[in-house]
Amino acid sequence: MDKKFIKVHQIGLRARYKLEILKDNFIDEDILKGYFSSFKEIKTIRINKKAYSIIFELREDIFKKIEEILKDLSLETLLKSVQNSEASVCVTCVSSEKPSMKATIFASSALISERLVTNSSLKAVTTTVACTPLLIDGIKELFKEGLTSHVLEAAAVAISIFRKDYLAANSTNAMLELGEYIEETTVHKSDDLLKELAKPNIEEAWVEKKIAGKVVEVLVKTEELKIGDIIIVGAGSTIAIDGHIIDGAGTINQVSMTGEATPIAKYRGDRVISGTIVEEGRFRIWAEQVGSNTATQRIKHYIENSLNEKSSAQLKANKLANKLVPVTLGLATAAYIFTRDFQRVASVLQADYSCALKLATPVAFKSTISKAGHNGIMIKGAKSIEALSSADTFVFDKTGTLTGGELEVVGVDSYDRSWSEEKLLNLTASTEEHYFHPVAEAVVKAAKERGFVHMHHEEVEFIVAHGVKTEVKGKSVIIGSRHFLEDDEKIDFKPFKKDIENSLKKSDTLLYVGYDGKLLGTIGLADNLRENSKNAIKKLKTLGVKNIVMLTGDIKEKALKIADELGIDEVKAELLPQDKANIVKELMSKGKKVAFIGDGINDAPALISSHVGISMSRGADIAKATADISLLKDDIEAVVEAKEFANKTMNLINTNFNATVGINSAILLGATFGLFSPIVTAILHNGTTIGLLLNSIRGVKLVK
């Protein structure tokens, strides 16, 4: 689809469009709907992400205006709209405006004046005026939502006023207002914790520009940056892009992105991410990702997704809270029938479950998402936490996950007696040192460790996905894949068949070196296992993971040896990239709750297919986009931390859930049997809700 949108059909004031942007996994439906919320002419919006379609139903014909917006719509635009909006969508149904104490002060003033005023008529007027906002809200909610906890609370206050029990009415009203203020403050605090992760917002960056034949540094807006730009960042400045250092050395504080408190030393060839701060030194950085594709901007969208997503645990809590409202009303009715005591009825009506059940769960999720983010673990939303907690089977793609993802030279084999291994390596490194792909970096690193002696060569030509070409002393040098040398450059490999076989036995992959039209030798590379992979596997099993599976393209013998070393339960070897998703689906069909951990482009189908997908920090962009959880630190134990966060969060939610039902049931029964007055019931009920909210925002702690 070349266009950003296509109008599929229109009937009257209803039209459906195919929208290219909906193919982006980071697009959240509620944010997209919210983008059009200012248009009063729009009656309804429906989005079908699977079909990449958006359907508008209008009150007035403004399709031309909508199509102009769709033409320019981008992920960057949506992120900015979220950033600039004064209020974000909140899953708790609490107002997104900053909590105010005005209502609490007003209700408390009425309670105090009721004690000081002796005239009963004045008491009645003061109490009624103070409670009117609560009563009006209760009536509105009754007609809009039906019987809810707020309707019951309003009824309880109305009964107290009817009975001329002004102390009970004012005390209850004051407690409800205070409780609501604390609840709103607690919820907003949890949202603020999340929004901290989106900082800092980088607006400008220094870029190298060629003007009148001279290279100068120019300050530009970050939205103007392009892939391939050279960004200059000095001490104290924040990096605005994701990219590679091409010049400079120093230290970078990555705590805001990876949780690492100690500044990390960075040199030429190292990768850096947006949102991190240069503490010492000065860098020239090649921009690999800019704008909405940088780590900082993606995190912002993760945050917005988490604020909009409801988990099944939350839906269960909401459902139970709604079901228990008629129970409370029924007990209040029974209390009146048997006792004719309106005070007891008022007490019962206040002892509902709704607030604690509906608020504590999302606050716990958001607290965990925030804490995990500060630990370099980006969790897309509550559903991802829930899925990871229930995961009993962890499937690891070997390369870049259980292995370090960094190639190392493990062998240098010269097939020409006149060329030593050192000379062959120096030739290759001299040619490859101009590039930043993993093979080139591994070769240059190995040459430096062995005392690199640079060999003069002509200009290097880089052939994408094949290799490099240059000349040394007037003779051609060709370095790259076997296909490149043998098929494209017609270098004869037949005389070296056994040599190549022996070289392959020592490594995962070979880099072939040709000189003057002949195969000169090979450099063997391998991706070694991470030092802490074995410990991470062991810890996962203590967290309830029953089955660890490793997927690899290695030969079976080699794969089994690695699995035995790491303590992995099951191995799938000699796989093609497309096999991974099928294996994940097969495990899921057997009833397994599957978490898939990968980092490559070919891992995206498996990440999508699994119950929960986790992408490694050095993974391909498509892997990060399709994953439910994205790691920002290059550490396999971050997978363990994510699992621990998920398990403890669900345990906390279950504890809160049971406590809510248990404590509020006791309060409800006490009120039904006349043990608690309306004032005592209000204190107990609101105190329980506040306690559970504080417990949720305190969240979980990892065992170090």
LINTANOR-V863261 format. One record per backbone hydrogen bond with DSSP energy under -1.0 kcal/mol. CO is the residue of the C=O (numbers start at 0). NH is the residue of the N-H. E is the energy in kcal/mol with one decimal. If there is no record, write none. Layout:
CO_NH_E ; CO_NH_E
This chain:
3_19_-2.6 ; 5_17_-3.1 ; 8_15_-2.4 ; 10_13_-1.7 ; 12_57_-3.0 ; 13_10_-3.1 ; 14_55_-2.5 ; 15_7_-2.5 ; 15_8_-1.3 ; 16_53_-2.3 ; 17_5_-2.0 ; 18_21_-1.3 ; 19_22_-1.9 ; 20_23_-1.8 ; 23_26_-1.6 ; 27_31_-2.1 ; 28_32_-2.5 ; 29_33_-2.6 ; 30_34_-1.5 ; 32_35_-1.2 ; 33_36_-1.2 ; 35_38_-1.7 ; 38_41_-1.3 ; 40_58_-4.0 ; 43_56_-2.4 ; 45_54_-3.3 ; 47_52_-2.3 ; 51_18_-3.5 ; 52_47_-2.7 ; 53_16_-2.5 ; 54_45_-2.3 ; 55_14_-2.3 ; 56_42_-2.5 ; 56_43_-1.8 ; 59_61_-1.1 ; 61_65_-2.1 ; 62_66_-2.7 ; 63_67_-1.7 ; 64_68_-1.6 ; 65_69_-2.7 ; 66_70_-1.7 ; 73_77_-2.1 ; 74_78_-2.5 ; 75_79_-2.2 ; 76_80_-2.0 ; 77_81_-1.9 ; 78_82_-2.4 ; 79_83_-2.6 ; 80_84_-1.1 ; 89_92_-1.1 ; 100_104_-2.8 ; 101_105_-2.5 ; 102_106_-2.4 ; 103_107_-2.4 ; 104_108_-2.4 ; 105_109_-1.8 ; 106_110_-1.7 ; 107_111_-2.2 ; 108_112_-2.7 ; 109_113_-1.9 ; 111_115_-1.1 ; 112_116_-2.9 ; 118_122_-2.0 ; 119_123_-2.2 ; 120_124_-2.2 ; 121_125_-2.7 ; 122_126_-2.6 ; 123_127_-2.4 ; 124_128_-2.6 ; 125_129_-2.3 ; 126_130_-2.1 ; 127_131_-1.2 ; 130_134_-2.4 ; 131_135_-3.1 ; 132_136_-2.4 ; 133_137_-2.1 ; 134_138_-2.2 ; 135_139_-2.6 ; 136_140_-2.5 ; 137_141_-1.9 ; 138_142_-1.8 ; 139_143_-1.9 ; 140_144_-3.4 ; 140_145_-1.1 ; 147_151_-1.9 ; 148_152_-2.3 ; 149_153_-2.1 ; 150_154_-2.1 ; 151_155_-2.3 ; 152_156_-2.0 ; 153_157_-2.5 ; 154_158_-2.4 ; 155_159_-1.8 ; 156_160_-2.3 ; 157_161_-2.5 ; 158_162_-2.1 ; 159_164_-2.7 ; 160_163_-1.4 ; 163_165_-1.4 ; 164_168_-2.2 ; 165_169_-2.8 ; 166_170_-2.6 ; 167_171_-2.6 ; 168_172_-2.4 ; 169_173_-2.7 ; 170_174_-2.4 ; 171_175_-2.6 ; 172_176_-2.4 ; 173_177_-2.6 ; 174_178_-2.9 ; 175_179_-2.6 ; 176_180_-2.2 ; 177_181_-2.4 ; 178_182_-2.5 ; 179_183_-2.7 ; 180_184_-2.5 ; 181_185_-2.5 ; 182_186_-2.6 ; 183_187_-2.7 ; 184_188_-2.1 ; 185_189_-1.8 ; 186_190_-1.9 ; 187_191_-2.5 ; 188_192_-2.0 ; 189_193_-1.3 ; 190_194_-2.4 ; 191_195_-1.5 ; 193_196_-1.6 ; 194_197_-1.3 ; 195_198_-1.6 ; 202_221_-2.5 ; 204_219_-2.7 ; 205_231_-2.7 ; 206_217_-3.1 ; 208_215_-3.3 ; 210_213_-2.0 ; 213_210_-3.2 ; 215_208_-3.3 ; 217_206_-2.9 ; 219_204_-2.3 ; 220_223_-1.8 ; 221_224_-1.3 ; 225_228_-2.1 ; 228_286_-2.8 ; 229_207_-2.5 ; 230_284_-3.1 ; 232_282_-2.7 ; 233_236_-2.0 ; 236_277_-2.5 ; 238_274_-2.6 ; 241_287_-2.6 ; 241_288_-2.5 ; 242_271_-2.9 ; 243_285_-3.1 ; 244_268_-3.4 ; 246_283_-2.7 ; 249_265_-3.0 ; 250_278_-2.2 ; 250_279_-1.5 ; 251_263_-2.8 ; 252_276_-2.2 ; 253_256_-1.7 ; 253_257_-3.1 ; 254_258_-1.0 ; 263_251_-2.5 ; 265_249_-1.7 ; 266_269_-2.3 ; 269_244_-2.7 ; 271_242_-2.2 ; 272_275_-1.2 ; 275_238_-2.9 ; 276_252_-3.4 ; 277_235_-3.9 ; 279_250_-1.4 ; 282_232_-2.2 ; 283_245_-3.0 ; 283_246_-1.3 ; 284_230_-3.2 ; 285_243_-1.6 ; 286_227_-2.4 ; 288_241_-2.0 ; 289_292_-1.9 ; 290_293_-1.5 ; 293_297_-2.3 ; 294_298_-2.3 ; 295_299_-1.8 ; 296_300_-1.7 ; 297_301_-2.2 ; 298_302_-2.6 ; 299_303_-2.2 ; 300_304_-2.4 ; 301_305_-2.4 ; 302_306_-1.8 ; 304_308_-1.2 ; 310_314_-2.4 ; 311_315_-2.4 ; 312_316_-2.2 ; 313_317_-2.7 ; 314_318_-2.5 ; 315_319_-2.5 ; 316_320_-2.6 ; 317_321_-2.2 ; 318_322_-2.0 ; 319_323_-2.0 ; 323_327_-2.2 ; 324_328_-2.4 ; 325_329_-2.6 ; 326_330_-2.4 ; 327_331_-2.1 ; 328_332_-2.2 ; 329_333_-2.5 ; 330_334_-2.6 ; 331_335_-1.8 ; 332_336_-2.4 ; 333_337_-2.3 ; 334_338_-1.8 ; 335_339_-2.3 ; 340_344_-1.6 ; 341_345_-2.6 ; 342_346_-1.9 ; 343_347_-2.4 ; 344_348_-2.4 ; 347_350_-1.3 ; 349_351_-1.6 ; 352_356_-2.1 ; 353_357_-3.0 ; 354_358_-2.2 ; 355_359_-1.7 ; 358_362_-1.6 ; 359_363_-2.0 ; 360_364_-2.0 ; 361_365_-2.6 ; 362_366_-2.3 ; 363_367_-1.9 ; 364_368_-2.5 ; 365_369_-2.2 ; 366_370_-2.4 ; 367_371_-3.0 ; 368_372_-1.9 ; 369_373_-1.9 ; 371_376_-2.6 ; 372_375_-1.6 ; 375_631_-3.2 ; 377_629_-2.7 ; 380_384_-1.3 ; 381_385_-2.3 ; 382_386_-2.6 ; 383_387_-2.3 ; 384_388_-2.2 ; 385_389_-1.5 ; 391_545_-1.7 ; 391_546_-1.8 ; 392_594_-2.8 ; 393_548_-2.8 ; 394_596_-3.0 ; 395_550_-3.0 ; 397_400_-1.6 ; 397_401_-1.3 ; 397_402_-2.0 ; 401_529_-2.8 ; 407_525_-2.3 ; 410_523_-3.5 ; 412_521_-2.4 ; 415_418_-2.1 ; 419_423_-2.3 ; 420_424_-2.4 ; 421_425_-2.5 ; 422_426_-2.2 ; 423_427_-2.0 ; 424_428_-2.8 ; 425_429_-2.4 ; 426_430_-1.3 ; 427_431_-2.4 ; 428_432_-1.9 ; 431_434_-2.1 ; 436_440_-2.1 ; 437_441_-2.2 ; 438_442_-2.2 ; 439_443_-2.4 ; 440_444_-2.2 ; 441_445_-2.2 ; 442_446_-2.2 ; 443_447_-2.3 ; 444_448_-1.9 ; 445_449_-1.1 ; 447_450_-1.2 ; 460_468_-2.3 ; 462_465_-2.2 ; 462_466_-2.0 ; 465_480_-1.9 ; 466_462_-3.2 ; 467_478_-2.5 ; 468_460_-3.2 ; 469_476_-2.9 ; 470_457_-2.5 ; 471_474_-1.8 ; 474_471_-2.7 ; 475_515_-2.6 ; 476_469_-2.1 ; 477_513_-3.6 ; 478_467_-2.8 ; 479_511_-2.5 ; 480_484_-2.1 ; 481_485_-3.3 ; 482_486_-1.5 ; 482_487_-1.7 ; 483_488_-1.7 ; 484_490_-2.5 ; 492_495_-1.7 ; 493_496_-1.4 ; 495_499_-2.6 ; 496_500_-1.9 ; 497_501_-2.3 ; 498_502_-2.1 ; 499_503_-2.4 ; 500_504_-1.3 ; 508_524_-2.8 ; 510_522_-2.3 ; 511_479_-2.2 ; 512_519_-2.7 ; 512_520_-1.4 ; 513_477_-2.5 ; 514_517_-1.3 ; 517_514_-2.8 ; 519_414_-2.7 ; 520_512_-2.6 ; 521_412_-2.6 ; 522_510_-2.3 ; 523_409_-2.5 ; 523_410_-1.3 ; 524_507_-1.8 ; 524_508_-2.1 ; 525_407_-2.5 ; 527_403_-2.6 ; 529_532_-1.2 ; 531_535_-2.2 ; 532_536_-2.3 ; 533_537_-2.0 ; 534_538_-2.3 ; 535_539_-2.2 ; 536_540_-1.5 ; 537_541_-1.1 ; 539_544_-1.9 ; 540_543_-1.1 ; 546_393_-2.2 ; 547_569_-2.1 ; 548_395_-3.4 ; 549_571_-2.7 ; 550_397_-2.6 ; 551_574_-1.8 ; 553_573_-2.5 ; 554_558_-2.2 ; 555_559_-2.7 ; 556_560_-1.5 ; 557_561_-1.8 ; 558_562_-2.4 ; 559_563_-2.3 ; 560_564_-1.8 ; 561_565_-2.0 ; 562_566_-1.6 ; 562_567_-2.4 ; 569_549_-2.4 ; 571_551_-2.3 ; 575_578_-2.1 ; 576_579_-1.1 ; 578_582_-2.0 ; 579_583_-2.2 ; 580_584_-2.4 ; 581_585_-2.1 ; 582_586_-2.3 ; 583_587_-2.2 ; 584_588_-2.1 ; 586_591_-1.8 ; 587_590_-1.8 ; 592_391_-1.5 ; 592_392_-2.2 ; 593_610_-1.1 ; 593_611_-1.6 ; 594_394_-3.2 ; 595_613_-3.2 ; 596_396_-2.5 ; 597_615_-1.7 ; 598_619_-3.3 ; 599_602_-1.4 ; 600_603_-1.2 ; 602_606_-2.5 ; 603_607_-2.2 ; 604_608_-2.2 ; 605_609_-2.0 ; 611_595_-2.0 ; 612_627_-1.6 ; 612_628_-2.3 ; 613_597_-2.0 ; 614_630_-2.6 ; 615_618_-1.6 ; 619_623_-1.9 ; 620_624_-2.4 ; 621_625_-1.7 ; 622_626_-1.1 ; 627_379_-2.5 ; 628_614_-2.5 ; 629_377_-2.9 ; 632_634_-2.1 ; 634_637_-1.8 ; 635_638_-1.5 ; 636_640_-2.3 ; 637_641_-2.3 ; 638_642_-2.0 ; 639_643_-2.5 ; 640_644_-2.8 ; 641_645_-2.3 ; 642_646_-2.7 ; 643_647_-2.5 ; 644_648_-2.2 ; 645_649_-2.2 ; 646_650_-2.0 ; 647_651_-2.4 ; 648_652_-2.6 ; 649_653_-2.4 ; 650_654_-2.4 ; 651_655_-2.7 ; 652_656_-2.7 ; 653_657_-2.6 ; 654_658_-2.5 ; 655_659_-2.8 ; 656_660_-2.3 ; 657_661_-2.8 ; 658_662_-2.9 ; 659_663_-2.1 ; 660_664_-1.7 ; 661_665_-1.8 ; 662_666_-2.3 ; 663_667_-2.6 ; 664_668_-2.5 ; 665_669_-2.4 ; 666_670_-2.4 ; 667_671_-2.2 ; 668_672_-2.2 ; 669_674_-3.1 ; 670_673_-1.2 ; 676_680_-2.7 ; 677_681_-2.3 ; 678_682_-2.2 ; 679_683_-2.8 ; 680_684_-3.0 ; 681_685_-2.5 ; 682_686_-2.3 ; 683_687_-2.1 ; 684_688_-2.1 ; 685_689_-2.5 ; 686_690_-2.3 ; 687_691_-2.4 ; 688_692_-2.1 ; 689_693_-2.5 ; 690_694_-1.9 ; 691_695_-1.9 ; 692_696_-2.5 ; 693_697_-1.7 ; 694_698_-1.1
